[in-house]
């Protein structure tokens, strides 16, 4: 599907650092099995808090992707971004030494930045009464530093930016990258999202507004999007990284083409600081804009990857928004929520879930919504509860909705000449 100026944008490489796998094959295999990456927190003392569970990335050693000196200068979310980028560039078979580096852009999504580093700096100043904090505090803490480190590490000298729209950031970064290539301002964009916000202050901040699941005794079943007994989301971390290219650029170097990014829509609810609009109007408009941008109609959509947080308000609102957009077709389209297995990684969430969209197109398999056991009258669509489902999937819609009423939706399409 050609863009507004005739430019087509394709996915040529992807990389994953997630609670269920630190590579795309491992992530996808565990998605299909409905395997949970959620467990009891191990990274800090949470004994006095009401929440004890999270989706932690396991077995990650930054020195597998960078030298020790560079790793010490990066926050964990930037380390994830570098690791995912190495995977994605290798997958894309892209040798940047043969590219015009001034035409290689970086556009990342992040919601919270280096919150653990901020917490540690405050403890040093207030607790130890010492002003000599980590000299790399700012380069670690700032949300833009994942994109900055990608550019520094790989020599990407083009446009560089960071989208900070809470839980919509990863998806919106990919959408903005689509527009960047369509506008002729880049041939290649390294994009996606990275987040590592698991910390005491982060956990308490979400717990105090009662947004988190309290199923501490059953972590693997705590994230249960659209289920009647859902009681909140599960905080997580991770990264999903994409290499997007102008189709002609990809063709010239005979690149592998995994999928096409065909449409993008972004809106604001202009409704509430943290709650989604109950009528789903803003989310529905974002879906409609993405479909319109792709030049397709609702009846052509074969699968929806939901935002699906496992909170009472979000899941009901998203279900209503899908019905507003698709009408009776809403009951036909399979929908699944990747967060049921990996939890909610905030600014990285949409990008990680976009990996599932590409893999669904590539494999013809739809992953299940794990832990969907008890139907909710307000969530009465097909959430694929039974396990992986084989299907002919040509067109996928991806939803992401963030605090502040930020809505971003993408359309991925099977690549066809």
C-alpha positions as CSV (number, residue, x, y, z in Angstrom):
1,X,0.0,0.0,0.0
2,X,1.6,3.2,-1.1
3,X,1.7,6.1,1.3
4,X,0.3,9.6,0.8
5,X,3.2,10.5,-1.6
6,X,3.6,7.0,-3.1
7,X,6.3,5.9,-0.6
8,X,6.0,2.5,0.9
9,X,7.6,1.6,4.2
10,X,8.6,-1.9,5.2
11,X,10.0,-3.7,8.2
12,X,13.3,-5.4,7.5
13,X,14.5,-6.3,10.9
14,X,13.3,-6.8,14.5
15,X,14.8,-7.3,17.9
16,X,13.4,-8.2,21.3
17,X,14.4,-8.0,25.0
18,X,11.4,-9.2,27.0
19,X,10.3,-11.0,30.1
20,X,9.6,-14.1,28.0
21,X,12.7,-14.1,25.8
22,X,15.7,-12.0,24.8
23,X,15.4,-12.8,21.1
24,X,12.5,-12.7,18.7
25,X,12.3,-16.5,18.2
26,X,12.3,-17.1,21.9
27,X,9.7,-14.3,22.5
28,X,7.4,-15.6,19.8
29,X,7.6,-19.2,20.8
30,X,6.6,-18.3,24.4
31,X,3.8,-16.1,23.1
32,X,2.3,-18.9,21.2
33,X,2.6,-21.2,24.2
34,X,0.9,-18.6,26.4
35,X,3.9,-18.7,28.7
36,X,4.0,-16.0,31.4
37,X,7.1,-14.0,32.2
38,X,5.7,-12.6,35.4
39,X,7.0,-13.6,38.8
40,X,8.1,-12.3,42.2
41,X,10.3,-9.3,41.9
42,X,14.0,-9.9,42.5
43,X,15.7,-6.6,41.7
44,X,14.8,-4.7,45.0
45,X,13.2,-5.1,48.4
46,X,9.5,-4.8,48.1
47,X,8.5,-6.5,51.4
48,X,6.7,-3.5,52.8
49,X,4.7,-2.7,49.6
50,X,1.3,-4.1,48.6
51,X,2.7,-5.4,45.2
52,X,5.4,-8.0,44.9
53,X,5.2,-9.1,41.3
54,X,6.5,-7.8,37.9
55,X,7.6,-8.8,34.4
56,X,11.3,-8.7,34.8
57,X,13.8,-9.3,31.9
58,X,15.8,-12.4,32.8
59,X,19.3,-13.5,32.0
60,X,20.2,-10.2,30.4
61,X,23.9,-9.4,30.4
62,X,24.7,-6.0,28.7
63,X,28.2,-7.2,28.0
64,X,26.7,-9.6,25.4
65,X,26.0,-6.5,23.4
66,X,28.5,-3.8,24.4
67,X,31.7,-3.5,26.4
68,X,31.7,-3.0,30.1
69,X,32.8,0.6,30.0
70,X,29.9,1.6,27.7
71,X,27.4,-0.4,29.7
72,X,28.3,1.4,32.9
73,X,27.5,4.7,31.3
74,X,24.0,3.7,30.3
75,X,20.7,3.2,32.2
76,X,19.2,-0.2,31.9
77,X,16.6,1.0,29.3
78,X,19.3,2.2,27.0
79,X,21.2,-1.1,27.4
80,X,18.0,-2.9,26.3
81,X,17.7,-0.5,23.3
82,X,21.3,-1.2,22.2
83,X,20.7,-5.0,22.5
84,X,17.5,-4.9,20.5
85,X,19.1,-2.7,17.9
86,X,22.0,-5.2,17.4
87,X,19.5,-7.9,16.8
88,X,17.3,-5.9,14.5
89,X,20.2,-4.7,12.3
90,X,21.6,-8.2,12.0
91,X,18.1,-9.5,11.1
92,X,17.8,-6.7,8.5
93,X,21.2,-7.7,7.1
94,X,21.9,-4.0,7.1
95,X,25.6,-2.9,7.0
96,X,25.6,0.7,8.0
97,X,29.1,1.2,6.6
98,X,27.5,0.8,3.2
99,X,24.6,3.2,4.0
100,X,24.3,6.9,3.9
101,X,24.5,7.5,7.6
102,X,23.0,11.0,7.3
103,X,19.8,9.2,6.0
104,X,19.7,6.8,8.9
105,X,17.3,8.1,11.7
106,X,16.6,7.0,15.2
107,X,13.1,7.5,16.7
108,X,12.5,5.8,20.0
109,X,9.6,5.6,22.4
110,X,10.1,5.8,26.2
111,X,7.8,6.7,29.0
112,X,9.8,7.1,32.2
113,X,13.5,7.3,31.5
114,X,16.1,6.2,34.1
115,X,13.8,6.3,37.2
116,X,16.0,3.9,39.1
117,X,19.0,6.1,38.6
118,X,17.0,9.1,39.8
119,X,15.9,7.2,42.8
120,X,19.5,6.3,43.6
121,X,20.7,9.8,43.2
122,X,18.1,11.2,45.6
123,X,19.1,8.5,48.1
124,X,22.7,9.6,47.8
125,X,21.9,13.2,48.4
126,X,19.3,12.9,51.1
127,X,20.4,9.7,52.8
128,X,24.2,9.8,52.6
129,X,24.2,13.7,52.6
130,X,26.7,13.5,49.7
131,X,26.4,15.7,46.6
132,X,28.8,13.4,44.6
133,X,26.2,11.4,42.7
134,X,27.0,9.2,39.7
135,X,28.6,11.6,37.1
136,X,26.7,9.8,34.4
137,X,23.4,10.5,36.2
138,X,22.0,12.8,33.5
139,X,23.1,10.7,30.5
140,X,21.5,7.7,32.2
141,X,18.3,9.3,33.4
142,X,17.1,11.4,30.4
143,X,14.4,9.6,28.3
144,X,16.1,10.6,25.0
145,X,19.3,8.7,25.9
146,X,18.2,5.4,24.4
147,X,17.9,7.1,21.0
148,X,21.2,9.0,21.6
149,X,23.1,5.8,22.5
150,X,21.8,4.0,19.5
151,X,23.0,6.9,17.3
152,X,26.4,7.0,19.1
153,X,26.9,3.2,19.0
154,X,25.9,2.6,15.4
155,X,26.8,5.9,13.8
156,X,23.2,6.9,12.8
157,X,23.7,10.6,11.9
158,X,20.1,11.4,10.6
159,X,17.1,12.6,12.4
160,X,17.0,11.7,16.1
161,X,14.1,12.0,18.5
162,X,12.2,10.4,21.4
163,X,8.4,10.1,21.7
164,X,7.3,10.3,25.4
165,X,3.6,9.5,25.3
166,X,3.4,7.1,28.2
167,X,2.0,3.7,27.2
168,X,1.5,4.8,23.6
169,X,5.1,5.8,23.1
170,X,6.5,2.7,21.4
171,X,3.6,2.5,18.9
172,X,3.7,6.2,18.3
173,X,7.4,6.2,17.6
174,X,6.9,3.5,14.9
175,X,4.1,5.6,13.5
176,X,6.1,8.8,13.5
177,X,8.9,6.8,11.8
178,X,6.5,5.9,9.0
179,X,5.7,9.5,8.5
180,X,9.4,10.5,8.6
181,X,10.3,8.1,5.7
182,X,7.2,9.1,3.8
183,X,8.2,12.7,4.1
184,X,11.6,11.8,2.5
185,X,13.6,12.8,5.5
186,X,15.2,9.3,6.0
187,X,15.8,6.1,4.1
188,X,16.1,4.0,7.3
189,X,14.7,4.4,10.8
190,X,15.8,2.5,13.8
191,X,12.7,2.7,16.0
192,X,10.6,1.1,18.7
193,X,10.5,1.4,22.5
194,X,12.6,0.6,25.5
195,X,11.7,0.8,29.2
196,X,13.2,-0.3,32.5
197,X,11.2,1.4,35.1
198,X,10.9,-1.3,37.7
199,X,11.9,0.5,40.9
200,X,10.5,1.2,44.4
201,X,9.2,4.6,43.4
202,X,7.8,3.3,40.2
203,X,6.0,0.4,41.9
204,X,4.7,2.7,44.7
205,X,3.5,5.3,42.2
206,X,1.3,2.9,40.4
207,X,0.2,1.0,43.5
208,X,-1.0,4.1,45.2
209,X,-3.5,4.8,42.4
210,X,-4.6,1.2,42.6
211,X,-3.6,0.4,39.0
212,X,-1.6,-2.8,39.8
213,X,-2.7,-6.3,40.2
214,X,-2.6,-7.6,43.8
215,X,-2.4,-11.3,42.8
216,X,0.9,-11.7,44.6
217,X,0.3,-15.4,45.3
218,X,-0.3,-16.3,41.7
219,X,2.0,-14.1,39.5
220,X,1.7,-16.0,36.3
221,X,-2.0,-15.6,36.3
222,X,-2.1,-12.0,37.5
223,X,-2.2,-10.3,34.1
224,X,-5.6,-11.3,32.7
225,X,-6.8,-8.8,30.1
226,X,-10.6,-8.7,29.4
227,X,-11.2,-11.3,32.1
228,X,-14.0,-10.6,34.5
229,X,-11.7,-11.1,37.5
230,X,-8.9,-8.8,36.3
231,X,-7.7,-6.4,39.0
232,X,-5.0,-4.3,37.5
233,X,-1.9,-4.5,35.3
234,X,1.5,-6.0,36.1
235,X,4.5,-3.7,35.7
236,X,7.2,-4.9,33.4
237,X,10.3,-3.9,31.4
238,X,11.8,-4.6,28.0
239,X,12.4,-3.4,24.5
240,X,11.1,-4.0,21.0
241,X,13.2,-2.6,18.1
242,X,12.4,-2.3,14.4
243,X,14.4,-1.4,11.3
244,X,12.0,0.4,8.9
245,X,13.1,1.3,5.4
246,X,11.8,3.0,2.3
247,X,10.8,0.1,0.1
248,X,13.0,1.2,-2.8
249,X,16.0,1.4,-0.4
250,X,15.2,-2.1,0.9
251,X,14.9,-3.4,-2.7
252,X,18.2,-1.9,-3.8
253,X,20.1,-4.0,-1.2
254,X,17.9,-7.1,-1.5
255,X,16.8,-6.8,2.1
256,X,14.5,-9.3,3.8
257,X,11.0,-7.8,4.0
258,X,8.9,-9.0,7.0
259,X,5.8,-6.8,6.7
260,X,4.7,-3.4,5.5
261,X,3.7,-0.5,7.8
262,X,0.7,0.7,6.0
263,X,-1.2,3.1,8.3
264,X,-1.0,5.3,11.4
265,X,-3.4,7.3,13.5
266,X,-2.9,9.2,16.7
267,X,-5.4,11.2,18.8
268,X,-6.0,12.6,22.3
269,X,-9.0,11.8,24.5
270,X,-8.7,15.3,26.1
271,X,-10.6,13.7,29.0
272,X,-8.7,12.7,32.1
273,X,-5.1,12.5,33.5
274,X,-5.0,8.7,33.8
275,X,-8.4,7.2,32.9
276,X,-9.4,6.4,29.4
277,X,-12.6,8.0,28.0
278,X,-15.4,5.6,29.0
279,X,-17.1,5.8,25.6
280,X,-13.9,4.9,23.7
281,X,-14.3,7.8,21.3
282,X,-10.7,8.9,21.1
283,X,-9.4,5.4,20.7
284,X,-11.9,4.7,18.0
285,X,-10.9,7.8,16.1
286,X,-7.2,6.7,16.2
287,X,-8.2,3.3,14.8
288,X,-10.2,5.0,12.0
289,X,-7.4,7.3,11.2
290,X,-4.9,4.4,10.9
291,X,-7.3,2.4,8.7
292,X,-7.9,5.5,6.5
293,X,-4.2,6.2,6.3
294,X,-3.7,2.6,5.1
295,X,-6.5,3.0,2.6
296,X,-8.4,0.0,3.9
297,X,-11.8,-0.5,5.4
298,X,-12.6,-2.3,8.7
299,X,-13.8,-5.4,7.0
300,X,-10.3,-6.0,5.7
301,X,-8.8,-6.4,9.2
302,X,-7.9,-10.0,10.1
303,X,-6.5,-9.5,13.6
304,X,-6.3,-6.9,16.3
305,X,-3.4,-6.8,18.8
306,X,-5.0,-5.0,21.8
307,X,-3.6,-2.6,24.3
308,X,-5.3,-4.9,26.8
309,X,-3.8,-3.8,30.1
310,X,-5.8,-6.0,32.5
311,X,-7.4,-3.0,34.2
312,X,-11.2,-2.7,34.6
313,X,-11.5,0.6,32.9
314,X,-9.1,0.2,30.0
315,X,-10.3,-3.2,28.8
316,X,-13.9,-2.2,28.8
317,X,-13.2,1.1,27.1
318,X,-11.0,-0.6,24.4
319,X,-13.7,-3.2,23.7
320,X,-16.3,-0.4,23.2
321,X,-13.9,1.5,21.0
322,X,-13.4,-1.6,18.8
323,X,-17.1,-2.0,18.5
324,X,-17.5,1.7,17.6
325,X,-14.9,1.3,14.8
326,X,-15.9,-2.2,13.4
327,X,-19.6,-2.6,14.1
328,X,-20.7,-6.2,13.7
329,X,-17.2,-7.0,12.3
330,X,-15.9,-6.6,15.9
331,X,-17.3,-10.0,16.8
332,X,-15.6,-11.6,13.8
333,X,-12.1,-10.4,14.3
334,X,-9.7,-12.3,16.7
335,X,-8.1,-10.1,19.3
336,X,-5.3,-10.9,21.7
337,X,-3.4,-9.1,24.4
338,X,0.4,-9.7,24.6
339,X,0.4,-8.1,28.1
340,X,-1.3,-11.2,29.4
341,X,2.2,-12.8,29.2
342,X,4.8,-10.0,29.4
343,X,3.0,-7.5,31.6
344,X,3.0,-3.8,30.9
345,X,6.3,-2.2,29.9
346,X,4.9,1.3,29.6
347,X,6.8,3.1,26.8
348,X,8.1,-0.1,25.4
349,X,4.8,-2.0,25.5
350,X,3.5,-1.0,22.1
351,X,6.8,-1.8,20.3
352,X,7.0,-5.2,22.0
353,X,3.4,-5.9,20.9
354,X,4.2,-4.8,17.4
355,X,6.7,-7.6,17.3
356,X,3.8,-9.9,17.8
357,X,1.9,-8.2,14.9
358,X,4.8,-8.8,12.5
359,X,5.3,-12.4,13.6
360,X,1.5,-13.1,13.3
361,X,1.7,-12.0,9.6
362,X,4.9,-13.9,9.0
363,X,3.8,-17.2,10.6
364,X,0.0,-17.2,10.2
365,X,-0.4,-17.9,13.9
366,X,-2.3,-15.7,16.4
367,X,-1.0,-15.9,20.0
368,X,-3.6,-16.4,22.8
369,X,-4.7,-14.0,25.5
370,X,-3.4,-15.9,28.5
371,X,-5.5,-16.2,31.7
372,X,-8.8,-15.4,30.0
373,X,-11.1,-17.6,32.1
374,X,-14.2,-15.7,33.1
375,X,-16.3,-13.8,30.6
376,X,-17.1,-10.2,31.3
377,X,-20.3,-8.8,29.8
378,X,-18.5,-5.6,29.0
379,X,-15.7,-7.5,27.2
380,X,-17.6,-9.9,24.9
381,X,-15.4,-10.2,21.8
382,X,-13.1,-13.0,20.6
383,X,-10.0,-12.7,22.7
384,X,-8.4,-16.0,21.5
385,X,-8.5,-17.7,24.9
386,X,-8.0,-21.3,23.8
387,X,-4.3,-21.2,22.7
388,X,-2.5,-20.3,19.4
389,X,-4.8,-20.1,16.4
390,X,-3.8,-20.6,12.8
391,X,-5.3,-18.0,10.5
392,X,-4.8,-16.3,7.2
393,X,-3.6,-12.9,8.4
394,X,-3.0,-10.2,5.8
395,X,-3.9,-7.1,7.8
396,X,-3.3,-6.3,11.5
397,X,-4.4,-3.4,13.6
398,X,-2.3,-2.5,16.7
399,X,-3.7,-0.4,19.5
400,X,-1.9,1.5,22.2
401,X,-3.4,4.0,24.7
402,X,-1.4,6.0,27.3
403,X,-1.9,8.1,30.4
404,X,-3.0,11.5,29.5
405,X,-5.4,10.2,26.9
406,X,-2.7,9.5,24.3
407,X,-3.9,7.1,21.6
408,X,-1.8,5.6,18.8
409,X,-2.7,2.9,16.3
410,X,-0.9,1.2,13.5
411,X,-1.8,-1.0,10.5
412,X,0.7,-3.7,9.5
413,X,0.2,-5.5,6.3
414,X,1.6,-8.6,4.6
415,X,4.1,-7.3,2.0
416,X,2.9,-7.8,-1.6
417,X,4.4,-6.4,-4.7
